[in-house]
Amino acid sequence: MINTMNPYAEIRKVPLDYNGMQSSAYSVQYLKEDKWSEVGVVSNKYMLLPNSEVKQAADQVASEVNHDFEPDKTFFDGKRFIYSFKSTQEFDNISTGDDLAFGMQFWNSYDGSKSFGFSMFLYRLICSNGMMSKKFFNNLRFKHEPNSENWQESLDNVVQSINGTVQQGYNGNGMIGSFVHLLGKLSKLNVTTDILGDIRHKNAGMLSKVPVGTWGPIVDRFTDPNSPNDKTGWGLVNSATDILWHKEKPTMASYNQNAEIMDGLCHYVA
């Protein structure tokens, strides 16, 4: 079960060999129920970090930035780890009482699929839905590990990046200002059947790549007469994030599809 795995269990990197000859590849093994299980094969140079050290670094950043963040969600599927923070301080709104706040994520992997790094995103405070984007938020990779002499420099760079992004949000400029502006345009877009078809199949580009198994439940939620979401582009945003952000058993695809849908909808009204 994905959600019962301990993200902070012991890991190790073991050299591989073939017929007594050592390979340049290493097996990454995770301790589960007193047994070592392989979760990936990486090069000797791969910066393998325990998730516990990533969490420690994230907590330090959260304590040093000029904004209040609190831990929110932890994701771990045995290979990839995401640790999310939420701010309860609104910096803008879509309408009165519908406030936006910042979130930030730190990620890591044991199989080399996701480098140690971080990104920011937005929360809709009224329902705690997370809205991700690859277009409007930069993804930053850590170049150093905690035991290196340049580690504090890496942390300082992340703190400065977060402070700059937050300041953009309060000033309403830069990529964050553009993101919020497009969310406002979506809130004024009346989504008819024809527009819903265009969003899916024509102008939004990336939305045509969202699997039917994901898109179907989103549209079902959106068109439900009992849904609290209105029939605007903003309502469609929240139908998507209601489902993808609050999954009982999330996957990496849940996070990636969240960003694809957000960027696609913003592209539609740009």
C-alpha positions as CSV (number, residue, x, y, z in Angstrom):
1,M,0.0,0.0,0.0
2,I,1.5,3.3,-1.1
3,N,0.2,5.4,1.8
4,T,1.5,2.9,4.5
5,M,5.1,3.0,3.4
6,N,7.5,4.7,5.8
7,P,9.2,7.5,3.7
8,Y,12.0,7.7,6.3
9,A,13.1,4.1,6.5
10,E,16.7,3.2,6.0
11,I,18.2,3.1,2.5
12,R,21.5,2.0,1.1
13,K,23.4,2.0,-2.2
14,V,25.0,-1.4,-3.0
15,P,27.5,-1.9,-5.9
16,L,26.3,-4.4,-8.6
17,D,28.5,-7.1,-10.0
18,Y,28.2,-9.6,-12.9
19,N,30.1,-12.9,-12.7
20,G,32.4,-11.4,-10.1
21,M,33.1,-8.2,-12.1
22,Q,31.9,-5.0,-10.4
23,S,29.6,-2.8,-12.5
24,S,29.5,1.0,-12.6
25,A,25.8,0.8,-11.5
26,Y,24.5,0.6,-8.0
27,S,21.4,-0.9,-6.5
28,V,19.4,1.4,-4.3
29,Q,17.6,-0.7,-1.6
30,Y,14.9,0.3,0.9
31,L,14.3,-1.4,4.2
32,K,10.7,-2.5,4.5
33,E,9.5,-4.9,7.2
34,D,13.1,-5.9,8.0
35,K,13.8,-6.8,4.4
36,W,15.9,-5.0,1.8
37,S,14.0,-4.3,-1.5
38,E,15.5,-2.8,-4.6
39,V,13.8,0.3,-5.7
40,G,16.1,1.5,-8.5
41,V,19.5,1.2,-10.2
42,V,21.6,4.4,-10.4
43,S,25.1,5.5,-11.2
44,N,27.8,5.8,-8.6
45,K,27.6,9.6,-9.0
46,Y,23.9,9.9,-8.3
47,M,23.2,12.1,-5.3
48,L,21.2,9.6,-3.2
49,L,19.8,11.3,-0.2
50,P,17.6,9.8,2.6
51,N,14.2,11.4,2.6
52,S,14.7,12.3,6.2
53,E,17.5,14.7,5.2
54,V,15.3,16.2,2.5
55,K,12.6,16.8,5.1
56,Q,15.2,18.4,7.5
57,A,16.4,20.7,4.7
58,A,12.8,21.6,3.8
59,D,11.9,22.4,7.4
60,Q,14.9,24.6,7.7
61,V,13.9,26.6,4.6
62,A,10.4,27.0,5.9
63,S,11.8,28.4,9.1
64,E,14.0,30.9,7.3
65,V,11.8,32.4,4.5
66,N,9.9,35.7,5.1
67,H,6.5,34.0,5.0
68,D,4.7,31.5,7.2
69,F,4.5,27.9,5.9
70,E,3.3,24.8,7.6
71,P,3.7,21.1,6.6
72,D,0.7,19.8,4.6
73,K,1.1,16.6,2.5
74,T,3.7,13.9,2.3
75,F,3.8,11.6,-0.7
76,F,6.0,8.5,-1.0
77,D,5.6,5.5,-3.4
78,G,8.7,3.6,-2.4
79,K,10.7,5.4,-5.0
80,R,9.7,9.1,-5.1
81,F,9.1,11.5,-2.2
82,I,7.3,14.8,-2.1
83,Y,6.9,17.0,1.0
84,S,4.5,19.9,0.7
85,F,4.0,23.0,2.7
86,K,1.0,25.3,2.8
87,S,0.7,29.0,3.8
88,T,-2.5,30.2,5.5
89,Q,-1.6,33.8,4.5
90,E,-3.6,34.9,1.5
91,F,-1.8,37.2,-1.0
92,D,-4.7,37.6,-3.6
93,N,-8.1,36.4,-4.4
94,I,-10.3,35.4,-7.3
95,S,-13.4,36.9,-5.7
96,T,-14.3,38.1,-2.2
97,G,-13.7,35.2,0.2
98,D,-12.0,33.0,-2.4
99,D,-8.4,33.6,-1.4
100,L,-5.2,32.3,-2.8
101,A,-2.1,31.4,-0.9
102,F,1.4,29.9,-1.7
103,G,2.5,26.4,-1.3
104,M,5.9,24.8,-1.8
105,Q,7.1,21.3,-2.4
106,F,10.4,19.5,-1.9
107,W,11.1,16.3,-3.8
108,N,13.5,13.4,-3.9
109,S,13.8,10.0,-5.5
110,Y,15.6,6.7,-4.8
111,D,15.5,5.5,-8.4
112,G,16.9,8.6,-10.2
113,S,13.5,9.6,-11.7
114,K,13.3,12.9,-9.8
115,S,16.3,14.9,-8.7
116,F,16.5,16.5,-5.3
117,G,14.8,19.9,-5.7
118,F,11.8,22.1,-5.0
119,S,9.0,24.1,-6.6
120,M,6.2,26.4,-5.6
121,F,2.5,26.3,-6.4
122,L,-0.8,27.9,-5.3
123,Y,-3.5,26.9,-2.9
124,R,-7.2,27.8,-3.0
125,L,-7.7,28.3,0.8
126,I,-11.4,27.7,0.8
127,C,-10.9,24.1,0.0
128,S,-7.1,23.6,0.3
129,N,-6.8,22.6,-3.4
130,G,-3.3,22.7,-4.7
131,M,-2.8,24.3,-8.2
132,M,0.5,23.4,-9.8
133,S,2.2,24.7,-12.9
134,K,5.4,24.0,-14.9
135,K,4.9,27.3,-16.9
136,F,4.5,29.8,-14.1
137,F,6.7,28.3,-11.4
138,N,10.4,27.4,-11.7
139,N,11.6,24.0,-10.7
140,L,15.0,24.3,-8.9
141,R,17.4,21.4,-8.4
142,F,19.8,21.3,-5.4
143,K,23.3,21.2,-6.7
144,H,24.8,20.2,-3.4
145,E,24.0,17.7,-0.7
146,P,23.8,18.3,3.1
147,N,27.3,17.2,3.9
148,S,29.0,19.4,1.3
149,E,30.7,22.6,2.0
150,N,28.4,24.5,-0.3
151,W,25.2,23.2,1.3
152,Q,24.3,26.4,3.1
153,E,24.7,28.3,-0.1
154,S,22.1,26.0,-1.8
155,L,19.7,26.6,1.1
156,D,20.2,30.4,0.9
157,N,19.5,30.3,-2.9
158,V,16.2,28.5,-2.3
159,V,15.2,30.9,0.5
160,Q,15.9,33.9,-1.8
161,S,13.9,32.3,-4.6
162,I,10.9,31.7,-2.4
163,N,11.1,35.2,-1.0
164,G,11.2,36.7,-4.5
165,T,8.3,34.6,-5.7
166,V,6.2,35.6,-2.7
167,Q,7.0,39.2,-3.2
168,Q,5.9,38.9,-6.8
169,G,2.6,37.6,-5.6
170,Y,2.0,40.5,-3.3
171,N,3.0,43.0,-5.9
172,G,0.9,41.3,-8.6
173,N,3.7,41.2,-11.1
174,G,6.0,38.7,-12.9
175,M,4.9,35.2,-13.7
176,I,2.8,34.9,-10.5
177,G,0.9,38.1,-11.4
178,S,0.2,36.6,-14.9
179,F,-0.9,33.3,-13.4
180,V,-3.4,35.0,-11.0
181,H,-4.6,37.2,-13.9
182,L,-5.4,34.2,-16.0
183,L,-7.2,32.5,-13.1
184,G,-9.3,35.6,-12.9
185,K,-10.1,35.3,-16.6
186,L,-11.1,31.7,-16.1
187,S,-13.5,32.7,-13.4
188,K,-15.3,34.9,-16.0
189,L,-15.4,32.2,-18.7
190,N,-18.8,30.6,-19.0
191,V,-18.0,27.0,-20.0
192,T,-20.6,25.7,-22.4
193,T,-20.6,22.2,-24.0
194,D,-18.8,23.6,-27.1
195,I,-16.2,25.4,-25.0
196,L,-15.6,22.2,-22.9
197,G,-15.0,20.4,-26.2
198,D,-12.6,23.1,-27.4
199,I,-10.7,23.0,-24.1
200,R,-10.3,19.3,-24.3
201,H,-9.6,18.8,-28.1
202,K,-8.5,22.0,-29.7
203,N,-7.0,25.2,-28.2
204,A,-5.6,24.1,-24.9
205,G,-3.0,21.8,-26.4
206,M,-1.8,19.8,-23.4
207,L,-5.3,18.9,-22.2
208,S,-5.7,16.5,-25.2
209,K,-2.9,14.4,-23.5
210,V,-4.7,14.0,-20.2
211,P,-5.9,10.4,-20.0
212,V,-9.6,9.8,-20.4
213,G,-9.6,8.0,-17.1
214,T,-8.6,11.3,-15.5
215,W,-10.6,13.7,-17.6
216,G,-13.8,11.7,-17.3
217,P,-14.2,12.1,-13.5
218,I,-13.2,15.8,-13.7
219,V,-16.0,16.5,-16.3
220,D,-18.4,14.4,-14.3
221,R,-17.7,16.4,-11.2
222,F,-17.9,19.7,-13.1
223,T,-21.3,18.9,-14.7
224,D,-22.9,17.5,-11.6
225,P,-25.8,19.8,-10.6
226,N,-25.0,19.2,-7.0
227,S,-21.3,20.2,-7.4
228,P,-20.3,23.3,-5.4
229,N,-18.2,24.4,-8.3
230,D,-19.8,26.9,-10.7
231,K,-19.9,26.3,-14.5
232,T,-17.0,28.7,-15.2
233,G,-13.4,28.0,-16.1
234,W,-12.6,28.5,-12.5
235,G,-15.2,25.9,-11.6
236,L,-13.5,23.5,-14.0
237,V,-10.1,24.3,-12.4
238,N,-11.5,23.3,-9.0
239,S,-13.3,20.2,-10.3
240,A,-9.9,19.0,-11.5
241,T,-7.9,20.0,-8.4
242,D,-10.7,18.6,-6.1
243,I,-10.0,15.2,-7.6
244,L,-6.2,15.3,-8.2
245,W,-5.1,17.0,-5.1
246,H,-7.2,15.1,-2.6
247,K,-6.8,11.6,-4.0
248,E,-6.7,9.0,-1.2
249,K,-3.9,7.2,-3.1
250,P,-2.1,9.8,-5.1
251,T,0.6,9.0,-7.7
252,M,3.2,11.0,-9.5
253,A,0.8,11.2,-12.4
254,S,-1.7,13.0,-10.1
255,Y,0.8,15.8,-9.6
256,N,1.9,15.9,-13.3
257,Q,-1.6,16.0,-14.6
258,N,-2.5,18.8,-12.1
259,A,0.2,20.9,-13.7
260,E,-0.8,19.9,-17.3
261,I,-4.5,20.9,-16.7
262,M,-3.6,24.2,-15.0
263,D,-1.2,25.2,-17.7
264,G,-3.7,24.0,-20.4
265,L,-6.6,26.0,-19.0
266,C,-4.5,29.1,-18.6
267,H,-3.3,28.7,-22.2
268,Y,-6.9,28.6,-23.3
269,V,-7.7,32.1,-21.9
270,A,-4.3,33.7,-22.5
